[in-house]
Amino acid sequence: MAERIPMFAGNWKMNLSLEESERLISQIKDGITNLEGVGVLVSPPFTSLPDVKRALGESEIRLAGQNLHWESSGAYTGEISAGMLVEAGCTHVILGHSERRTLFGETSEMIDLKVKAALGAGLTPIVCIGETLEEREGDRTFDVITEQLDGSLKNFREGKIMPSSTILAYEPVWAIGTGKTATPEQAQEVHQFIRQWVSENFDGETANDVRILYGGSVKPENAKDLMSKPDIDGALVGGASLKAELFIPIIRFRES
């Protein structure tokens, strides 16, 4: 049984200028020198990708897009293709983030098309799922998670295989940018459920290998407790990833 290497992904969202992006990635690089056994990834705005890629140099830090369109080209004003992300230096892409689902009306069916396009271009998808506060209080968490997984990974389910490199991210919508965080026990319960879903829809080996990240107001104070849970394999970090003094201690959670 292979051990899953923790992954910490910084989603910068629509923040930071080119200069600020380069400064931040330089600070992160310096702050994790000689750190082993942890994967690190950053997801800047599209306009910053080439500059951040150059600033990364030979670093092991990976680069991700924040979204993509499922078509490879065409009349899709304002969109970006998987091939464009690869050309900009990306190895990963975030898909189905709750902000894309709730603010921009993306459906799980759309996300499934995007996952397929990402893989076709050689990108590793980070597929996000999560329930709203209303859904949690209505005791619908597991129904919502199942619906989102079924729809967002339909192409995998039909082919009866999911690449073990795929990354899933559980983001309770009620905990994103609110300062509220699911307790480690709440997060573990859902992560365990997701891993069981993978096992039932694919196989136990895939379920063991796939990394499941937690996203939702992760900070240095709670990172170690979250990471102590057996099915939490890292974090998709929003606000705290914009400050090196917060993101680095999260990545170096074992030292806290």
C-alpha positions in Angstrom: 0.0 0.0 0.0 1.6 3.2 -1.2 1.7 6.2 1.1 -0.1 9.3 -0.2 2.2 12.3 -0.3 0.4 15.4 1.2 -0.4 18.2 -1.3 -0.8 21.9 -0.4 -2.4 23.9 -3.2 -2.6 27.7 -3.0 -5.5 29.2 -4.9 -4.7 32.8 -5.4 -8.1 33.5 -7.0 -8.4 37.1 -8.5 -5.6 38.6 -6.4 -2.1 39.9 -6.7 -0.3 41.9 -9.4 2.5 40.5 -11.5 5.1 42.0 -9.2 3.3 40.7 -6.1 2.9 37.3 -7.6 6.7 37.0 -8.3 7.5 38.3 -4.8 5.2 35.8 -3.1 6.4 32.8 -5.1 10.0 33.7 -4.3 9.2 33.9 -0.6 7.4 30.5 -0.7 10.3 28.9 -2.6 12.8 30.2 0.1 10.5 29.1 2.9 10.3 25.4 1.9 13.9 24.8 0.9 14.9 21.3 1.6 11.4 20.3 2.6 10.7 16.7 1.5 7.6 14.5 1.6 5.2 17.3 0.7 3.8 18.5 -2.7 3.2 22.2 -3.2 1.2 23.9 -5.9 0.1 27.4 -6.6 -2.7 28.7 -8.8 -2.3 32.3 -9.8 -4.6 34.3 -12.1 -4.2 33.5 -15.8 -2.2 36.7 -16.5 0.4 35.8 -13.9 1.1 32.2 -15.0 4.1 32.8 -17.3 5.7 35.2 -14.8 5.2 32.8 -11.9 6.5 29.9 -14.1 9.7 31.8 -14.8 10.1 32.7 -11.2 9.7 29.1 -10.2 12.8 28.1 -12.2 13.9 24.6 -11.2 11.6 24.5 -8.2 9.5 21.4 -7.5 6.5 23.7 -6.9 3.7 23.0 -9.4 1.6 25.4 -11.3 -2.2 25.2 -11.8 -4.8 27.0 -13.8 -8.0 28.1 -11.9 -10.4 27.0 -14.6 -10.6 26.0 -18.3 -13.0 25.5 -21.1 -13.7 22.0 -22.4 -13.2 22.9 -26.0 -9.7 23.1 -27.4 -10.4 26.4 -29.3 -13.2 28.4 -30.8 -15.5 31.4 -30.3 -15.5 31.4 -26.5 -14.7 35.0 -25.5 -13.0 35.2 -22.2 -12.3 31.5 -21.9 -9.0 29.6 -21.9 -8.2 26.1 -23.1 -6.4 23.2 -21.5 -3.7 23.5 -24.2 -3.1 27.2 -23.3 -2.6 26.3 -19.7 -0.1 23.6 -20.6 1.7 26.1 -22.8 1.8 28.6 -19.9 3.6 25.9 -17.8 0.7 24.4 -15.9 0.6 20.8 -14.7 -2.7 20.9 -12.9 -6.0 22.7 -13.1 -8.7 23.5 -10.4 -12.2 22.5 -11.6 -15.6 22.8 -10.1 -14.5 25.2 -7.3 -17.6 26.2 -5.3 -17.2 29.8 -6.6 -17.5 28.5 -10.1 -20.5 26.5 -9.2 -22.4 29.1 -7.2 -21.4 32.4 -8.8 -21.1 31.3 -12.4 -23.6 28.5 -12.6 -21.3 25.7 -13.5 -22.9 22.3 -13.4 -21.4 19.0 -12.6 -22.0 18.0 -16.3 -19.9 21.0 -17.4 -17.2 20.1 -14.9 -17.2 16.5 -16.2 -16.4 17.9 -19.8 -13.6 20.0 -18.3 -12.1 17.0 -16.5 -12.0 15.1 -19.8 -10.4 18.0 -21.6 -7.8 18.5 -18.8 -6.7 14.9 -19.0 -6.6 14.9 -22.8 -4.1 17.8 -22.6 -2.0 16.1 -19.9 -3.2 18.2 -17.0 -4.0 16.7 -13.6 -7.5 17.8 -12.5 -8.2 19.0 -9.0 -12.0 18.4 -8.8 -13.8 20.3 -6.1 -17.0 19.2 -4.3 -18.8 20.5 -1.3 -22.2 21.4 0.3 -23.7 24.7 1.3 -24.7 25.6 4.9 -28.4 25.1 4.0 -27.6 21.7 2.6 -25.6 20.7 5.7 -28.3 21.9 8.1 -30.8 20.0 6.0 -28.8 16.8 6.5 -28.1 16.6 2.8 -24.3 16.6 2.9 -23.7 13.1 1.7 -26.5 13.3 -1.0 -25.0 16.5 -2.4 -21.4 15.0 -2.3 -22.7 11.9 -4.1 -24.5 13.9 -6.8 -21.5 16.1 -7.4 -19.1 13.2 -7.6 -21.5 11.2 -9.9 -21.9 14.1 -12.3 -18.4 15.6 -12.2 -16.7 12.3 -12.8 -19.3 10.7 -15.1 -16.8 10.2 -17.8 -14.5 8.2 -15.4 -17.5 6.2 -14.1 -18.6 5.2 -17.6 -15.1 4.1 -18.5 -14.8 2.4 -15.1 -11.4 3.8 -14.5 -10.1 7.0 -12.8 -6.4 8.0 -13.0 -5.0 7.7 -9.5 -3.2 11.1 -10.1 -6.7 12.7 -10.0 -7.0 15.0 -6.9 -10.3 15.6 -5.2 -11.0 18.5 -2.9 -13.7 18.7 -0.3 -14.7 22.3 0.2 -17.7 22.9 2.5 -19.1 26.1 0.9 -20.0 27.4 4.3 -16.4 27.4 5.4 -14.8 29.2 2.4 -13.6 32.6 3.2 -16.0 32.8 6.2 -13.5 32.0 9.0 -15.5 29.0 9.8 -13.8 25.7 9.5 -15.1 22.2 9.5 -13.8 20.4 12.6 -11.2 17.8 11.8 -13.8 15.2 12.7 -16.4 16.7 10.3 -13.8 16.9 7.5 -12.6 13.4 8.1 -16.2 12.0 8.0 -16.7 13.5 4.6 -13.3 12.6 3.3 -13.9 9.0 4.4 -17.2 9.0 2.6 -15.5 10.3 -0.6 -12.8 7.6 -0.5 -15.5 5.0 0.0 -17.4 6.4 -3.1 -14.2 6.0 -5.1 -13.7 2.5 -3.9 -17.3 1.6 -4.8 -17.2 3.2 -8.2 -13.7 2.1 -9.2 -11.6 -0.1 -6.9 -9.8 -0.1 -3.5 -6.4 0.5 -5.0 -7.6 3.7 -6.7 -9.3 4.8 -3.5 -6.1 4.3 -1.6 -4.0 6.2 -4.1 -6.2 9.2 -4.8 -5.5 12.3 -2.7 -8.4 14.2 -1.2 -7.7 17.7 0.0 -9.6 19.8 2.4 -10.5 23.4 1.6 -12.2 26.0 3.8 -10.4 28.6 6.0 -7.3 26.5 6.5 -4.7 28.3 8.5 -1.5 27.5 10.5 -3.5 27.0 13.7 -5.7 24.1 12.3 -3.5 22.5 9.6 -1.8 20.0 11.9 -5.1 18.8 13.4 -6.7 18.4 10.0 -3.7 16.6 8.6 -3.8 14.2 11.6 -6.9 12.5 10.1 -6.2 9.4 7.9 -8.3 10.5 4.9 -7.1 14.1 4.7 -4.2 14.3 2.3 -3.5 18.1 2.2 -5.3 21.3 1.7 -6.6 23.6 -1.0 -5.8 27.0 0.6 -7.4 30.3 -0.4 -6.7 33.5 1.6 -3.9 32.1 3.7 -2.0 31.2 0.5 -1.6 34.9 -0.4 0.7 35.5 2.5 4.0 33.5 2.8 4.0 33.9 6.6 0.7 31.9 6.6 1.1 29.5 3.7 4.6 28.3 4.6 3.6 27.1 8.2 0.7 25.3 6.7 3.0 23.5 4.3 5.4 22.8 7.1 2.6 21.5 9.4 4.7 18.6 10.8 7.0 21.2 12.5 4.2 22.9 14.4 
